[in-house]
Amino acid sequence: MSERVVIVEYDPGWPELFAIERTQIASALRGIALRIDHNGSTAVPDLPAKPIIDIQISVARLHPMDKYRAALERLGYTHVPHPDDWFCPFFHKPAQWPHTHHVHVVELGGSEEKRTLAFRDWLRDHPNDASTYAELKRGLAAQFGAAADQNDYAAAKGDFIERTIAQALAAGYPHEL
């Protein structure tokens, strides 16, 4: 079944929803989660987004996944096996659509951790680029319509995201690594 892409206005409650989930994840992954970051569009003030809290968990080693998979499953997350598992395993909650939370697990200090945080920090610091991204997302959601597929929507944003990440990394982003 296709999942409709819905973009909503920024909700100032999203950081609090992240903070609540972060506390639960930190407790469940004590000693395994070395960083837990709010990322994605819900982490950028005033940026419209799909109403899904994106969370990046940084660990020392991605594999074996059993070290963190079982704990995330106890919190209600479902792992989605994918070829990207070698660099960024993905989990969502609840098991069925619509999801409220997405978790991406990355290696601490690795390129995927840096890329994600650089993109987030750049959009936080550059409101014109955030506005351009918002318009792109709205346009793509309208283009795909009711039969939109999350993967197609994500792929259509790819060029903008990659250009922005390259610009951000060249400018010394992310802020906190």
HUHU-V114530 format. One line per field, one symbol per residue. psi: psi as a letter, one per 20 degrees, with the letter a starting at -180 (. if undefined). burial: # if it has 9 or more other ideal C-beta (glycine too) atoms within 8 Angstrom, else .. A space follows every 50 residues. Layout:
psi = ???
burial = ???
This chain:
psi = pqppopprqpoiighhgggghgggggghkpigohqoqpaahijopjpqrq mpoppppprgphpqihhhggghhhjjqppopqhihhimqpqrpahqqqqh qpppprppirhhgggghggghghhinhghhgggghgggghghghbhjqph gggghhigggggggggggghjjqrhk.
burial = ..#.#.#..#...##.##..##.###.##..##.##########..###. .########..#..#..##.###.#.###.....#.#######.....#. ########.#.#############....##.###.###.##..#...##. .##..##..##..##.###...##...
